[in-house]
Amino acid sequence: MKIRGIEDLEAIKERSGDLTMSGTRGKTRVILGMGTCGIAAGAHRVEEVLIRELKEHDLSDVVVEYTGCIGMCQKEPLLDVVRPGEPRITYGPVAPEDVPRIVAEHVAAGVVVEDKSIGRID
């Protein structure tokens, strides 16, 4: 399709629906930074604790996704929580000991862990 103006972009947006929840059918998403910088900062250990905590809280409907570097290497490991209908919250730097609190408070209960939050996309 050739895009000729804002109307064409608006039509594509309308047909696409909510791209922030694309392919997850309205499930909560947790996105972990696994670029070289994230891995060097300890993302694998954060992942281990994340998977364990999701199982312990019986949150099998939460989708865990991975992303590469997004340019905030100094804040790695980064972890985003995207709950349906709520802003995307970025946490960082996330230590393994931060994960139980983020899962219990934000992923499970919807309360943002403000002292670890570094970004928000509405």
N, CA, C and O atoms as a DFTB+ gen file, in Angstrom:
488 C
 N C O
     1  1       0.841      -1.170       0.000
     2  2       0.000       0.000       0.000
     3  2       0.888       1.236       0.000
     4  3       1.846       1.329       0.768
     5  1       0.563       2.164      -0.856
     6  2       1.296       3.421      -0.905
     7  2       0.648       4.404       0.073
     8  3      -0.559       4.642       0.018
     9  1       1.454       4.966       0.960
    10  2       0.951       5.915       1.955
    11  2       1.095       7.323       1.381
    12  3       2.194       7.775       1.061
    13  1      -0.047       8.000       1.261
    14  2      -0.060       9.324       0.637
    15  2      -0.270      10.467       1.625
    16  3      -0.137      11.635       1.260
    17  1      -0.591      10.144       2.851
    18  2      -0.832      11.212       3.802
    19  2      -1.298      10.676       5.135
    20  3      -1.337       9.467       5.365
    21  1      -1.656      11.613       6.020
    22  2      -2.062      11.256       7.377
    23  2      -3.305      10.369       7.380
    24  3      -3.455       9.514       8.253
    25  1      -4.192      10.567       6.414
    26  2      -5.410       9.753       6.360
    27  2      -5.065       8.275       6.157
    28  3      -5.681       7.403       6.769
    29  1      -4.079       7.997       5.297
    30  2      -3.663       6.610       5.071
    31  2      -3.056       6.015       6.341
    32  3      -3.311       4.855       6.666
    33  1      -2.256       6.802       7.055
    34  2      -1.668       6.324       8.310
    35  2      -2.748       6.050       9.356
    36  3      -2.694       5.049      10.072
    37  1      -3.722       6.945       9.436
    38  2      -4.830       6.746      10.385
    39  2      -5.613       5.485      10.046
    40  3      -6.029       4.757      10.947
    41  1      -5.820       5.217       8.763
    42  2      -6.549       4.014       8.345
    43  2      -5.767       2.754       8.732
    44  3      -6.355       1.773       9.186
    45  1      -4.455       2.782       8.553
    46  2      -3.620       1.633       8.942
    47  2      -3.694       1.421      10.444
    48  3      -3.835       0.289      10.907
    49  1      -3.599       2.498      11.205
    50  2      -3.684       2.408      12.665
    51  2      -5.016       1.803      13.089
    52  3      -5.059       0.930      13.956
    53  1      -6.095       2.264      12.481
    54  2      -7.437       1.759      12.813
    55  2      -7.556       0.263      12.532
    56  3      -8.114      -0.476      13.343
    57  1      -7.042      -0.180      11.402
    58  2      -7.108      -1.602      11.035
    59  2      -6.224      -2.461      11.940
    60  3      -6.537      -3.623      12.196
    61  1      -5.119      -1.887      12.424
    62  2      -4.145      -2.651      13.202
    63  2      -4.575      -2.897      14.634
    64  3      -4.163      -3.890      15.232
    65  1      -5.390      -2.025      15.200
    66  2      -5.796      -2.180      16.595
    67  2      -4.687      -1.733      17.524
    68  3      -3.856      -0.902      17.156
    69  1      -4.672      -2.281      18.724
    70  2      -3.709      -1.907      19.757
    71  2      -2.414      -2.662      19.542
    72  3      -2.304      -3.827      19.922
    73  1      -1.431      -2.014      18.937
    74  2      -0.170      -2.681      18.643
    75  2       0.650      -2.968      19.892
    76  3       1.534      -3.823      19.853
    77  1       0.383      -2.281      20.995
    78  2       1.148      -2.553      22.210
    79  2       0.790      -3.902      22.805
    80  3       1.553      -4.432      23.612
    81  1      -0.324      -4.461      22.439
    82  2      -0.723      -5.771      22.942
    83  2      -0.809      -6.786      21.797
    84  3      -1.433      -7.837      21.939
    85  1      -0.188      -6.468      20.678
    86  2      -0.247      -7.297      19.494
    87  2       0.188      -8.738      19.789
    88  3       1.257      -8.975      20.352
    89  1      -0.642      -9.668      19.406
    90  2      -0.313     -11.084      19.543
    91  2      -0.435     -11.645      20.947
    92  3      -0.157     -12.827      21.152
    93  1      -0.835     -10.852      21.909
    94  2      -0.921     -11.351      23.278
    95  2      -2.356     -11.503      23.759
    96  3      -2.598     -11.971      24.871
    97  1      -3.308     -11.108      22.920
    98  2      -4.730     -11.246      23.227
    99  2      -5.099     -10.657      24.592
   100  3      -5.846     -11.268      25.357
   101  1      -4.571      -9.467      24.889
   102  2      -4.943      -8.776      26.111
   103  2      -4.284      -9.283      27.375
   104  3      -4.710      -8.928      28.474
   105  1      -3.259     -10.103      27.247
   106  2      -2.554     -10.600      28.429
   107  2      -1.511      -9.589      28.897
   108  3      -1.051      -8.747      28.126
   109  1      -1.155      -9.686      30.151
   110  2      -0.065      -8.878      30.683
   111  2       1.243      -9.363      30.068
   112  3       1.470     -10.564      29.922
   113  1       2.101      -8.404      29.709
   114  2       3.411      -8.721      29.137
   115  2       4.506      -8.219      30.065
   116  3       4.399      -7.135      30.639
   117  1       5.555      -9.012      30.205
   118  2       6.767      -8.586      30.899
   119  2       7.886      -8.723      29.877
   120  3       8.112      -9.800      29.326
   121  1       8.588      -7.610      29.628
   122  2       9.615      -7.583      28.590
   123  2      10.963      -7.354      29.259
   124  3      11.158      -6.365      29.965
   125  1      11.885      -8.271      29.032
   126  2      13.195      -8.222      29.669
   127  2      14.260      -7.901      28.633
   128  3      14.330      -8.536      27.581
   129  1      15.096      -6.902      28.943
   130  2      16.196      -6.530      28.057
   131  2      17.290      -7.581      28.077
   132  3      17.930      -7.811      29.103
   133  1      17.500      -8.223      26.917
   134  2      18.506      -9.282      26.818
   135  2      19.538      -8.991      25.736
   136  3      20.075      -9.907      25.111
   137  1      19.811      -7.695      25.519
   138  2      20.925      -7.352      24.646
   139  2      22.220      -7.658      25.378
   140  3      22.204      -8.063      26.541
   141  1      23.331      -7.466      24.702
   142  2      24.629      -7.721      25.325
   143  2      24.775      -6.935      26.618
   144  3      25.298      -7.444      27.610
   145  1      24.308      -5.685      26.599
   146  2      24.429      -4.844      27.792
   147  2      23.580      -5.397      28.941
   148  3      24.026      -5.405      30.088
   149  1      22.377      -5.853      28.647
   150  2      21.506      -6.424      29.677
   151  2      22.085      -7.705      30.255
   152  3      22.074      -7.916      31.467
   153  1      22.586      -8.549      29.378
   154  2      23.182      -9.810      29.831
   155  2      24.399      -9.534      30.709
   156  3      24.569     -10.156      31.758
   157  1      25.244      -8.599      30.275
   158  2      26.434      -8.257      31.063
   159  2      26.058      -7.701      32.428
   160  3      26.804      -7.858      33.394
   161  1      24.897      -7.048      32.507
   162  2      24.461      -6.444      33.772
   163  2      23.690      -7.420      34.662
   164  3      23.319      -7.069      35.782
   165  1      23.445      -8.635      34.182
   166  2      22.801      -9.634      35.030
   167  2      21.392     -10.033      34.645
   168  3      20.652     -10.543      35.486
   169  1      20.994      -9.816      33.392
   170  2      19.626     -10.120      32.965
   171  2      19.272     -11.604      33.075
   172  3      18.111     -11.936      33.312
   173  1      20.240     -12.498      32.909
   174  2      19.924     -13.930      33.019
   175  2      19.461     -14.281      34.433
   176  3      18.523     -15.060      34.601
   177  1      20.093     -13.727      35.418
   178  2      19.687     -13.982      36.816
   179  2      18.318     -13.375      37.086
   180  3      17.493     -13.984      37.766
   181  1      18.067     -12.173      36.556
   182  2      16.743     -11.544      36.683
   183  2      15.685     -12.439      36.034
   184  3      14.595     -12.617      36.578
   185  1      16.014     -13.000      34.870
   186  2      15.088     -13.903      34.175
   187  2      14.759     -15.123      35.028
   188  3      13.596     -15.513      35.129
   189  1      15.759     -15.718      35.633
   190  2      15.530     -16.900      36.485
   191  2      14.542     -16.589      37.607
   192  3      13.606     -17.350      37.851
   193  1      14.758     -15.472      38.278
   194  2      13.884     -15.084      39.386
   195  2      12.496     -14.721      38.860
   196  3      11.495     -15.052      39.495
   197  1      12.420     -14.049      37.719
   198  2      11.136     -13.687      37.122
   199  2      10.291     -14.925      36.836
   200  3       9.119     -14.978      37.209
   201  1      10.875     -15.908      36.181
   202  2      10.140     -17.141      35.852
   203  2       9.674     -17.838      37.129
   204  3       8.536     -18.301      37.210
   205  1      10.542     -17.910      38.108
   206  2      10.181     -18.538      39.391
   207  2       9.024     -17.790      40.059
   208  3       8.072     -18.417      40.524
   209  1       9.096     -16.469      40.110
   210  2       8.059     -15.673      40.765
   211  2       6.718     -15.773      40.043
   212  3       5.671     -15.840      40.687
   213  1       6.743     -15.781      38.729
   214  2       5.492     -15.924      37.979
   215  2       4.834     -17.266      38.290
   216  3       3.612     -17.345      38.414
   217  1       5.636     -18.314      38.415
   218  2       5.094     -19.640      38.774
   219  2       4.560     -19.633      40.191
   220  3       3.476     -20.157      40.447
   221  1       5.308     -19.044      41.121
   222  2       4.885     -19.010      42.526
   223  2       3.588     -18.235      42.723
   224  3       2.798     -18.561      43.609
   225  1       3.364     -17.211      41.901
   226  2       2.143     -16.411      41.992
   227  2       1.043     -16.931      41.063
   228  3      -0.004     -16.299      40.918
   229  1       1.288     -18.088      40.435
   230  2       0.333     -18.716      39.520
   231  2      -0.106     -17.740      38.424
   232  3      -1.295     -17.601      38.140
   233  1       0.872     -17.074      37.820
   234  2       0.610     -16.102      36.762
   235  2       1.009     -16.686      35.409
   236  3       1.781     -16.080      34.666
   237  1       0.486     -17.851      35.100
   238  2       0.837     -18.534      33.851
   239  2       0.295     -17.820      32.619
   240  3       0.712     -18.113      31.498
   241  1      -0.636     -16.880      32.819
   242  2      -1.190     -16.140      31.683
   243  2      -0.337     -14.931      31.298
   244  3      -0.635     -14.273      30.302
   245  1       0.699     -14.627      32.047
   246  2       1.590     -13.505      31.737
   247  2       2.564     -13.946      30.643
   248  3       3.161     -15.019      30.725
   249  1       2.714     -13.104      29.622
   250  2       3.608     -13.389      28.507
   251  2       4.964     -12.762      28.805
   252  3       5.049     -11.561      29.062
   253  1       6.026     -13.566      28.771
   254  2       7.386     -13.061      28.948
   255  2       8.007     -12.925      27.568
   256  3       8.051     -13.877      26.788
   257  1       8.491     -11.708      27.282
   258  2       9.122     -11.418      26.003
   259  2      10.525     -10.886      26.259
   260  3      10.870     -10.500      27.375
   261  1      11.322     -10.877      25.200
   262  2      12.700     -10.413      25.312
   263  2      12.972      -9.383      24.231
   264  3      12.402      -9.442      23.141
   265  1      13.843      -8.445      24.543
   266  2      14.235      -7.427      23.570
   267  2      15.733      -7.212      23.668
   268  3      16.366      -7.576      24.659
   269  1      16.285      -6.620      22.632
   270  2      17.698      -6.273      22.623
   271  2      17.919      -4.918      23.266
   272  3      17.050      -4.396      23.964
   273  1      19.069      -4.367      23.027
   274  2      19.428      -3.079      23.603
   275  2      18.521      -1.977      23.072
   276  3      18.237      -1.911      21.876
   277  1      18.069      -1.107      23.983
   278  2      17.255       0.037      23.567
   279  2      17.985       1.350      23.819
   280  3      17.391       2.422      23.707
   281  1      19.269       1.273      24.161
   282  2      20.079       2.469      24.297
   283  2      20.209       3.027      25.695
   284  3      20.804       4.087      25.888
   285  1      19.661       2.328      26.671
   286  2      19.810       2.786      28.062
   287  2      20.685       1.796      28.829
   288  3      20.313       1.303      29.893
   289  1      21.838       1.525      28.267
   290  2      22.729       0.511      28.829
   291  2      23.073       0.764      30.288
   292  3      23.244      -0.179      31.061
   293  1      23.175       2.023      30.667
   294  2      23.529       2.371      32.044
   295  2      22.424       2.008      33.024
   296  3      22.667       1.993      34.230
   297  1      21.217       1.713      32.546
   298  2      20.079       1.372      33.408
   299  2      19.759      -0.127      33.388
   300  3      18.799      -0.557      34.027
   301  1      20.540      -0.917      32.672
   302  2      20.294      -2.361      32.587
   303  2      20.584      -3.041      33.915
   304  3      21.373      -2.532      34.710
   305  1      19.966      -4.167      34.161
   306  2      18.919      -4.827      33.404
   307  2      17.600      -4.034      33.452
   308  3      17.205      -3.500      34.488
   309  1      16.943      -3.985      32.292
   310  2      15.656      -3.317      32.165
   311  2      14.540      -4.352      32.114
   312  3      14.696      -5.428      31.538
   313  1      13.433      -4.011      32.717
   314  2      12.266      -4.889      32.723
   315  2      11.033      -3.996      32.559
   316  3      10.824      -3.066      33.337
   317  1      10.224      -4.288      31.544
   318  2       8.994      -3.535      31.306
   319  2       7.798      -4.381      31.694
   320  3       7.787      -5.595      31.494
   321  1       6.790      -3.725      32.250
   322  2       5.520      -4.380      32.552
   323  2       4.443      -3.655      31.754
   324  3       4.298      -2.436      31.848
   325  1       3.690      -4.420      30.968
   326  2       2.603      -3.862      30.169
   327  2       1.329      -4.627      30.525
   328  3       1.120      -5.757      30.086
   329  1       0.490      -3.988      31.327
   330  2      -0.805      -4.576      31.692
   331  2      -1.867      -4.012      30.758
   332  3      -1.815      -2.831      30.416
   333  1      -2.830      -4.831      30.338
   334  2      -3.850      -4.356      29.395
   335  2      -4.537      -3.081      29.891
   336  3      -5.001      -3.005      31.029
   337  1      -4.588      -2.088      29.006
   338  2      -5.270      -0.845      29.323
   339  2      -4.518       0.092      30.244
   340  3      -5.053       1.127      30.643
   341  1      -3.281      -0.251      30.592
   342  2      -2.483       0.578      31.495
   343  2      -1.201       1.005      30.796
   344  3      -0.809       0.392      29.803
   345  1      -0.539       2.048      31.299
   346  2       0.726       2.483      30.688
   347  2       1.802       1.406      30.791
   348  3       1.791       0.574      31.698
   349  1       2.720       1.446      29.848
   350  2       3.902       0.575      29.890
   351  2       4.894       1.203      30.849
   352  3       5.263       2.367      30.693
   353  1       5.327       0.438      31.843
   354  2       6.260       0.924      32.860
   355  2       7.603       0.221      32.671
   356  3       7.668      -1.002      32.553
   357  1       8.667       1.016      32.646
   358  2      10.018       0.476      32.539
   359  2      10.696       0.581      33.900
   360  3      10.682       1.629      34.545
   361  1      11.284      -0.527      34.314
   362  2      12.035      -0.588      35.575
   363  2      13.514      -0.779      35.271
   364  3      13.875      -1.485      34.329
   365  1      14.370      -0.147      36.073
   366  2      15.778      -0.359      35.906
   367  2      16.593       0.508      36.857
   368  3      16.086       1.522      37.337
   369  1      17.800       0.154      37.135
   370  2      18.302      -1.202      36.941
   371  2      17.596      -2.169      37.891
   372  3      17.358      -1.853      39.057
   373  1      17.268      -3.343      37.375
   374  2      16.538      -4.347      38.153
   375  2      17.509      -5.419      38.626
   376  3      18.141      -6.099      37.818
   377  1      17.620      -5.561      39.926
   378  2      18.424      -6.635      40.525
   379  2      17.506      -7.831      40.771
   380  3      16.292      -7.665      40.883
   381  1      18.069      -9.020      40.854
   382  2      17.233     -10.192      41.125
   383  2      16.345     -10.021      42.353
   384  3      15.215     -10.508      42.373
   385  1      16.850      -9.329      43.381
   386  2      16.048      -9.156      44.599
   387  2      14.895      -8.169      44.420
   388  3      14.019      -8.095      45.281
   389  1      14.877      -7.408      43.318
   390  2      13.759      -6.500      43.023
   391  2      12.578      -7.221      42.379
   392  3      11.439      -6.764      42.473
   393  1      12.850      -8.332      41.736
   394  2      11.837      -9.013      40.933
   395  2      10.625      -9.490      41.748
   396  3       9.497      -9.276      41.303
   397  1      10.797     -10.121      42.910
   398  2       9.610     -10.560      43.651
   399  2       8.638      -9.413      43.945
   400  3       7.422      -9.587      43.858
   401  1       9.169      -8.263      44.287
   402  2       8.321      -7.111      44.580
   403  2       7.610      -6.590      43.324
   404  3       6.426      -6.260      43.375
   405  1       8.326      -6.516      42.207
   406  2       7.710      -6.054      40.958
   407  2       6.610      -7.008      40.526
   408  3       5.543      -6.571      40.093
   409  1       6.858      -8.304      40.640
   410  2       5.836      -9.290      40.261
   411  2       4.628      -9.197      41.185
   412  3       3.494      -9.133      40.710
   413  1       4.851      -9.187      42.491
   414  2       3.738      -9.177      43.447
   415  2       2.935      -7.878      43.376
   416  3       1.704      -7.899      43.361
   417  1       3.644      -6.751      43.331
   418  2       2.949      -5.463      43.394
   419  2       2.414      -5.002      42.046
   420  3       1.263      -4.577      41.951
   421  1       3.234      -5.082      41.005
   422  2       2.784      -4.531      39.729
   423  2       2.133      -5.574      38.824
   424  3       0.996      -5.398      38.386
   425  1       2.852      -6.656      38.547
   426  2       2.307      -7.651      37.615
   427  2       1.013      -8.242      38.164
   428  3       0.019      -8.328      37.443
   429  1       1.013      -8.648      39.427
   430  2      -0.165      -9.301      40.009
   431  2      -1.237      -8.319      40.468
   432  3      -2.426      -8.566      40.269
   433  1      -0.829      -7.200      41.084
   434  2      -1.810      -6.313      41.731
   435  2      -2.021      -4.973      41.028
   436  3      -2.942      -4.237      41.383
   437  1      -1.191      -4.644      40.044
   438  2      -1.388      -3.409      39.298
   439  2      -0.857      -2.145      39.942
   440  3      -1.200      -1.042      39.516
   441  1      -0.022      -2.286      40.964
   442  2       0.535      -1.122      41.658
   443  2       1.982      -0.928      41.206
   444  3       2.825      -1.801      41.410
   445  1       2.263       0.219      40.593
   446  2       3.603       0.503      40.089
   447  2       4.577       0.626      41.259
   448  3       4.274       1.261      42.269
   449  1       5.743       0.014      41.110
   450  2       6.815       0.106      42.108
   451  2       7.614       1.369      41.757
   452  3       8.592       1.317      41.011
   453  1       7.176       2.487      42.308
   454  2       7.679       3.803      41.918
   455  2       9.183       3.977      42.101
   456  3       9.820       4.620      41.267
   457  1       9.769       3.431      43.155
   458  2      11.191       3.665      43.410
   459  2      12.100       2.925      42.429
   460  3      13.298       3.207      42.381
   461  1      11.567       1.991      41.650
   462  2      12.356       1.287      40.634
   463  2      11.966       1.710      39.221
   464  3      12.634       1.334      38.258
   465  1      10.892       2.487      39.087
   466  2      10.381       2.897      37.786
   467  2      11.256       4.007      37.192
   468  3      11.584       4.977      37.875
   469  1      11.634       3.857      35.910
   470  2      12.431       4.887      35.254
   471  2      11.736       5.435      34.008
   472  3      12.245       6.365      33.383
   473  1      10.592       4.877      33.640
   474  2       9.906       5.356      32.444
   475  2       8.479       4.881      32.379
   476  3       8.089       3.891      32.998
   477  1       7.698       5.639      31.591
   478  2       6.282       5.323      31.447
   479  2       5.846       5.738      30.041
   480  3       6.120       6.855      29.602
   481  1       5.173       4.842      29.350
   482  2       4.599       5.158      28.046
   483  2       3.102       4.961      28.145
   484  3       2.616       3.848      28.348
   485  1       2.379       6.059      27.998
   486  2       0.918       5.998      28.078
   487  2       0.311       5.529      26.773
   488  3      -0.910       5.420      26.664
